[in-house]
Amino acid sequence: MVKIVLRERESIQEAVRRLRKIVERSGLKLELRRRERYEKPSDVRRRARLRAIRRAKAQSLSK
């Protein structure tokens, strides 16, 4: 859980901006998006395999 304490003389807009940054850095937003729908384990493995293939191609092209 992400919590922030309103600082002295800090406006609500600044606090919300700070909260957004904290949530973004914590990876909470990505985790929520990932959990929106069920994904079959085979689909997870397939996506990981394709990502690894793309990464390998990119590394071989950059050399």
N, C-alpha and C positions, 0 to 999 in steps of 0.2 A: 504494500500500500504506500502511496506517495502522499506525504503531508508537507505543507508549508506553513510557516508562521508569518503573519503580516508584520513586516518590520516597521520601526518607528518612522513616521512621515512617508510611508510607502502607499502610493495610490493603488486602487483595486486593479487598474489596468496593468500596472507594473507587476503586481503579484500574480495575475493571470498569465502574463508573459513568462514569468519565472517558472510557474507551474508547468506550462507547456514545454519549456526546455527540459525540465526535470523528467517529465513523462516521456519525452522523445528519447532522452539519453538512457533511460532505464529499460527501454525496449518493450514497455507495457503496451504501447499502441500496436506494434507489430504482432505481439502475442494475441491481442484481442482480435485483430483481423484474421489471424491464422485459425483461431478457434470459432469463428463465425459459423462455419459449416464443417461437417465431418468430412475428413479426407481419408480415403482408403490407404492402408499401409503400402499397397503396391504403387499407388499414385505418388506417395511420398518418396519411395525409393526411385521411381522413374524420374521424378523431377530432380532429385539429387544426382542421379547418373548423368542426365542431360547437362546439368550445371557443371559437373566435373569435365565432361567432354568439351564444352564451350571454353572452360578455363584452360584446358590443355591446348586447345587450338590457338587461343589468344597468346599463350606463352610461347608456342612454337613459332608464331608469326612475328613476335616481337624480337626474337633472337636473330 
